[in-house]
Amino acid sequence: MLDEVIFFDTLRQGLWVAVLISLPILSVALLAGLTVGLFQALTSIQELTLTFVPKLAAIVLVFWLSMAFMTQTLVAFFQDRLIPLIIGG
């Protein structure tokens, strides 16, 4: 029973870390997609690269800006949660 509680609590924390890490990139991709889609609808330009390039540029920029946050979050999760479980503490 106790092992199941530890497993599910660790799984819950890991999923929350995944949500926190992916949130900046996914929100910027959504915002860029909506902006480009609105621009395309208003101007009737249906160019495929027009949707791809701005989204990719925004995602790469946000990824570059949030790499430190992502790394710190993952390292903290591993050091605080997973490594003690592996060691057995």
C-alpha positions as CSV (number, residue, x, y, z in Angstrom):
1,M,0.0,0.0,0.0
2,L,2.8,2.4,0.9
3,D,4.7,1.7,-2.3
4,E,1.6,2.5,-4.4
5,V,1.2,5.8,-2.6
6,I,4.8,6.7,-3.2
7,F,4.5,5.7,-6.8
8,F,1.4,7.6,-7.6
9,D,2.6,10.7,-5.7
10,T,5.8,10.7,-7.7
11,L,3.9,10.2,-10.9
12,R,1.6,13.1,-10.0
13,Q,4.6,15.3,-9.3
14,G,6.3,14.2,-12.5
15,L,3.2,15.1,-14.5
16,W,3.0,18.5,-12.9
17,V,6.6,19.1,-13.7
18,A,5.9,18.2,-17.3
19,V,3.0,20.6,-17.4
20,L,5.1,23.4,-15.9
21,I,7.9,22.8,-18.4
22,S,5.7,22.6,-21.4
23,L,3.4,25.5,-20.5
24,P,5.5,28.4,-21.9
25,I,6.2,26.8,-25.3
26,L,2.6,25.5,-25.7
27,S,1.1,28.9,-24.8
28,V,3.3,30.8,-27.2
29,A,2.6,28.3,-30.0
30,L,-1.2,28.7,-29.3
31,L,-0.9,32.5,-29.3
32,A,1.2,32.6,-32.5
33,G,-1.1,30.1,-34.2
34,L,-4.2,32.2,-33.3
35,T,-2.5,35.4,-34.5
36,V,-1.3,34.0,-37.8
37,G,-4.7,32.3,-38.3
38,L,-6.5,35.6,-37.7
39,F,-4.1,37.4,-40.1
40,Q,-4.7,34.8,-42.7
41,A,-8.5,35.0,-42.3
42,L,-8.5,38.8,-42.5
43,T,-6.2,38.9,-45.6
44,S,-7.3,35.7,-47.4
45,I,-3.7,34.6,-47.7
46,Q,-3.5,30.9,-47.5
47,E,0.2,30.3,-47.6
48,L,1.4,27.2,-45.7
49,T,4.8,28.6,-44.8
50,L,3.1,31.7,-43.3
51,T,1.7,29.5,-40.5
52,F,4.8,27.4,-40.0
53,V,7.7,29.9,-39.9
54,P,6.3,32.4,-37.3
55,K,5.2,29.6,-35.0
56,L,8.6,27.9,-35.3
57,A,10.4,31.2,-34.6
58,A,8.3,32.0,-31.6
59,I,8.7,28.4,-30.2
60,V,12.5,28.5,-30.6
61,L,12.7,32.0,-29.0
62,V,10.6,31.0,-26.0
63,F,12.5,27.7,-25.7
64,W,15.8,29.6,-25.7
65,L,14.5,32.1,-23.1
66,S,13.0,29.4,-20.8
67,M,15.7,26.8,-20.9
68,A,17.1,27.9,-17.5
69,F,13.7,27.6,-15.9
70,M,13.1,24.2,-17.5
71,T,16.5,22.9,-16.4
72,Q,16.2,24.1,-12.9
73,T,12.7,22.6,-12.6
74,L,13.8,19.2,-13.8
75,V,17.0,19.1,-11.7
76,A,15.0,20.1,-8.6
77,F,12.5,17.3,-9.3
78,F,15.3,14.8,-9.7
79,Q,17.3,15.9,-6.7
80,D,14.3,16.3,-4.4
81,R,12.1,13.4,-5.4
82,L,13.7,10.8,-7.6
83,I,17.2,10.4,-6.3
84,P,16.1,9.9,-2.7
85,L,13.7,7.2,-4.0
86,I,16.5,5.5,-5.9
87,I,18.8,5.6,-3.0
88,G,16.1,4.3,-0.7
89,G,15.8,7.3,1.7
